[in-house]
Amino acid sequence: MTPLVTAAVLLAAVTHACWNAIAHRITDKLVGFTLIAGGGMLIGLAAIPFVPVPAAGAWPYLITSALIHVGYYALLMRSFRLGDFGQAYPIARGTAPLVVTALAALFAHEVPDGWAAAGIALSCAGLTGVALWGLRGHRPNWPAIAAALATGLSIAAYTVVDGLGVRASGTSLGYIAWLMALEGIAVPAYAVLRWRAETVTVLRPFAAVGLLGAALSVAAYGLVLWAQTQAELAPIAALRESSIIVGAAIGAIFFKERFGAPRVAAAGLLVLGIGLMLHAG
């Protein structure tokens, strides 16, 4: 985890939290995700003529990831529909790093040790703290929690698949372009089938903010994919989910959700964990 990789993943965390906040802000979740997924598809298609074609060995990963992302979008829409941003987002993102650590050890033979393992553990403790704080004072909304947990598992799955795929591709730019083009088809296609002639009318009021979310989404994941060619998957996954702290701050500022001292403590654990991962690098 060099300083450059760390900076790239932290920037990805900020942009990721921002596009998720945009998606949550748009009341009709299908509208928001149609614009974000469709905008990402257009960006990918526009980039394809100018980037290298991924190597043959990357295509099974690309196709698998695109299918997982369709499920991820469906689950994320459901979790945002059922729960508050300050609850759904931390649970979804906080679930992923430990699962990624296990999957990376199994499929990529990357077993963190020493400072890296300690950093991942502390970061995950901080992320868990933020997620649990989001549930305080409320009766558990089990459908929302289940959807957020399932979202986290899908995040872990595509993180590992894409980590292996982008390494096999020989081109992080080519991989992200084709991934955006492939994964962005399903949600807009469903929306067009549902709205038919009214599609443009439904989307127009939110087009600008939705397409901004699409650009942020592509930038966020493009940075993560590049980082996965430079460092191990588990520390990147833990570092990337510092977006939870950004998301909590966004929830406090824009959605009037309380941040609270426990989240400050959780953020401190996360920062300490990042420091240990940097020491390991």
N, C-alpha and C positions, 0 to 999 in steps of 0.2 A: 504494500500500500504506500506508494510514493506520494509526496505532496501533490503532484499534478493529478494523479488518479483520485486522491481524496477530494481535491477541489472540484473535479468533474462530477463526482458522485454527489457531493453536497449541493452543487448547482442543480443537478438532476432532482434532488430531493425537494428543493424549493419550487422548481417548475412543476413537479408532479403534484405537490400539495395545491398549487394554484389552479391547475386544470381540474383537479377533483373538486375544489371549491366552486369553480365555475359550473361544473356538471351538477353539483348539489343545488346551486343557486337557481338554476332553471327549473321551474316547478314541474313541468312535464318532463319526466326523466327520459322518455323515448325521444323527445325533441332534442334534449341536450346531447344524448349519446349518438343520435343520428348525425348531428352536426360535427361532433368530435371525431367519431369513427369515420364518417364520410369525408371530412376535411383531411384526416390523416391519410385516407386512401388517395385523395387527389394529390397530396404532397408526395406520396410514394410514387404514384404514376408519373408525376412531373419530373421526379429525380431519376427514374429508371434509365432514360436514355443517356444520362451523364455519369453514371457510376458503373463499376465493374459488375459483371454477372457473378453471383456466388458460385463457388465450386460445386460439383455434382454431389459431393458428400454432405452438403448443407441442406439440400432440398427436403429430405425426410424430416429434418428438424423444423424447417420453415413451415411445412404443411401441418405438422403436429402442433406447433406453436400457434398457428393461425386458428386452428380448431379450439385449442384451449382458450385463446383470447375471446372467442365468441361466447363460450361459457362464462368467462370472467366478466365480460360486459353485462351479460344477463344477470349474474349474481350481484354485481356492483349496483346495477339499477335497482334491483330488489332491496338490497340493504339500505340504499339511500332513500328509497320510498318508504321503508318501514321504520327507520331509526333516525335519530339526530345525527348531524355531521360529526359532532364531537364524540359520539359513541361508535358509529359505524366505521368511520375512517381509521381510528386507532386500532380497533379489533382486527379489521381486515389486514392492515399493514403489519401489525405487531405479531400476527400469527406466522408470517412467512419466514423470518430469518432462521429460527431453530429448525424448521422443516427443510429449508434450503441447506443448512449445515449437514443434516442427516442425508439428504439426497445427493449432495455434492460428494460426501464421503463414499456413498454407495456407487454412484455412476461416474464420477470424475476422479475418484481416488484422491480427493483433497481433504485431508484430516488436519484441521488446525491444531497447533500445539503451542505451549508456552504463552507468550504475551498475546498472540492472536486469539487463542481460546478464551483467555481471561477477558480480553476486550469484547469479544462477541457475547460472552455471558453477561457482562455488565451492561452492554448496550441493550440486550434483550430484556434484562431486568428493568431498565429504564423505560423501554417501550411497553412492557407489561404494566408498569405503574401508570403510564398515561392512559392505557386502555381501561384499566380497572377504575381509575378516577372518573372516566367518562360515564361509568355506570352508577356512581354514588347517588344516593338519595332517590333512586327510581326503582319501581318494581321491574324486575327483569322482563324485557321484551324479547321472549325467546325466539320468535320467528325472525326478528331483526338480528339477534345475536347469531343464530344459526346461519343466516344468509351471509353475515360478515365473516364468520369463521370459514364457511365454504369458499368465500371470495379469497381469503388468505391462503387456503390450500391451492386454489387455482393460480395464485400469484407465485407460490413456491414452485409449482409444476412448470409454468412457462419460464420462470427465471432459470431453472436448471436446463431445460430444453434449449433455450436461447443461448445460454452460456456455452453449451457444447456446440450448438449450431453455428454461432458466429465465429468460433475458433476454427471450425471446419470450412468456413466459407472463404477465408482469405481476404475478405473485404467487409469491414463493419458498415461502411456506407451502403454497399450493395445489399447487405443483409437487411438493414433497417428499411431501405426503400421497398424491397420486395415484401417484407413482413407487413408494413403499413398497407401496401396495396392489397394483399391477400386478406388480412384480418379485418379490413375496413368494409368489406362487401356486405356481410351478413345483416348488420343492424340497419343500414340505409335501405337494403332490399326489403326487409320486413316492413319498415316504415312506409315505403312506397306502396306495397301491397295493401297495407292497412288504410292509408289516407287517399291513395289513388290521385284523382285530379286536384285534391286539396293540399297536396304535399307542399308545394311552394308557399301557399298561403299560410300553412301552419308553421313552417320553418322561418319565414322571412323576418318576423319580429326579433328573433334571437340569433340571426345569422352571424352578425359581427362578433358577438361575444362567444358564440359556439365555435367559430372558426379560429378565434384567438386560443380557445381551449385546445383545439386540434394542433395548432402550431406548438403550443407548450408541451402537449403530450408527445409529439414526435421528437422534440428537442430533448425532453427528459429521458425517454427510453433510448434514444440514439447515444446519449452520453453514457448511459449504463452499459449498453452493448459494447461500446469502445472500451470501457473500463474492464469488462469481463475478458477482454483479450490481453489485458495487462496484469491482472491479479486474480487471486482465487475467488470463487463464487461466494463463499460464506461471509467473509468480511465485507464484500461489496454489498450483499443483501442487507447485512446489519446496518451498515453505514447509510445505505439508501433510505432505510426506513426512519432515518432522522426526520423525514418528511412529516412524521407524526407530530413532532414538536411544532413544526411550521403550521401543520393543519390545526393543531390546538390553538395556536396564536390567531390564525385566521378565524377560527370559530369564536374566539373571545372578542375579536375586534369587529367582525362583520356580522356574525350571527348572534351576538350578545350571550355567548356561552361562557361560563366562568372558567378561568384558567386555574387559579388556586395554587397554594403552596405545595401540595403533593406533586403537581405537574412540574413545578420548579425543581423539586428534588429529583424527579425522574429525569428531567433534562440534564441535571448535573451528572447523574449516573451515565447517561448517554454520552456526554462530552468526555467523561473519564474513560469510557470504553473506547471511544474514537482515539483518544490519546494513546491507549495501550496498543491498538491496532497499528497506529502510525509507528510506535516504537518497534513493533514486530517487523514492520516493513523496512 
